[in-house]
Amino acid sequence: DDILRQGVQGISDIITIPRAFNLGNVLRELNRPREAALWFQLALARDRTFAAAWYNLAHLAEAAGDLDMARDRLERATACDPTFADAAFNLARMHYAAGAYDRAATAWQHYLDLDHDSEWARKARHGIALCRQHLRVPSSGG
């Protein structure tokens, strides 16, 4: 890992952002997540607003079981590109899994603002309905 990291740092001036990102994607497909993460990080070192790199790092973090990091990376992706519908949907999914139903509903609503007609939009509406069920405060009776 150290040799690869040093190699990445040494060539960071000649590798373009798209090349770093694409190599990260290839390595991810080859099930080499640590190496993929380095290339996504290199792309982000050159452009901190590259939402797709944050998104891919989120998937790597989720696959590794680091759900807090995955949520953080998805939040960064949506902050960098508010029109990134996949990031908004997955952020909602992660919030829902963590029991943050208000944040999940907000993220799914954001998704619906971007895509209101697809199968994923139907899933987002269902997610919002589930969040509302969780957020209902039982009546005090009386």
NORRAMO-V280985 format. One record per backbone hydrogen bond with DSSP energy under -1.0 kcal/mol. NH is the residue of the N-H (numbers start at 0). CO is the residue of the C=O. E is the energy in kcal/mol with one decimal. If there is no record, write none. Layout:
# NORRAMO-V280985
((NH:CO:E) (NH:CO:E))
This chain:
# NORRAMO-V280985
((4:0:-2.8) (5:1:-2.5) (6:2:-2.4) (7:3:-2.7) (8:4:-2.4) (9:5:-2.3) (10:6:-1.5) (13:10:-1.6) (14:10:-1.5) (19:15:-2.4) (20:16:-2.7) (21:17:-2.9) (22:18:-2.5) (23:19:-2.2) (24:20:-2.1) (25:21:-2.3) (26:22:-2.7) (27:23:-2.3) (28:24:-2.3) (29:25:-1.6) (30:27:-1.7) (31:26:-2.5) (35:31:-2.4) (36:32:-2.8) (37:33:-1.7) (38:34:-1.7) (39:35:-2.3) (40:36:-2.7) (41:37:-2.0) (42:38:-2.1) (43:39:-2.1) (44:40:-2.0) (45:41:-1.3) (46:42:-1.6) (49:46:-1.6) (50:48:-1.6) (53:49:-1.5) (54:50:-2.6) (55:51:-2.3) (56:52:-2.3) (57:53:-2.0) (58:54:-1.9) (59:55:-2.0) (60:56:-2.5) (61:57:-2.8) (62:58:-2.4) (63:59:-1.6) (64:61:-1.4) (65:60:-2.6) (66:64:-1.3) (69:65:-2.2) (70:66:-2.5) (71:67:-2.3) (72:68:-2.7) (73:69:-2.2) (74:70:-2.5) (75:71:-2.1) (76:72:-2.3) (77:73:-2.5) (78:74:-2.0) (79:75:-2.4) (80:76:-2.1) (83:80:-2.2) (84:82:-1.5) (87:83:-1.9) (88:84:-2.7) (89:85:-2.5) (90:86:-2.3) (91:87:-2.1) (92:88:-2.2) (93:89:-2.3) (94:90:-2.6) (95:91:-2.7) (96:92:-2.2) (97:93:-1.5) (98:95:-1.6) (99:94:-2.6) (100:98:-1.5) (103:99:-2.4) (104:100:-2.7) (105:101:-2.0) (106:102:-2.4) (107:103:-2.7) (108:104:-2.4) (109:105:-2.2) (110:106:-2.2) (111:107:-2.4) (112:108:-1.8) (113:110:-1.2) (114:110:-2.4) (121:117:-1.5) (122:118:-1.8) (123:119:-2.3) (124:120:-2.5) (125:121:-2.1) (126:122:-2.5) (127:123:-2.4) (128:124:-2.2) (129:125:-2.4) (130:126:-2.4) (131:127:-2.5) (132:128:-1.9) (133:129:-2.1) (134:130:-2.2))
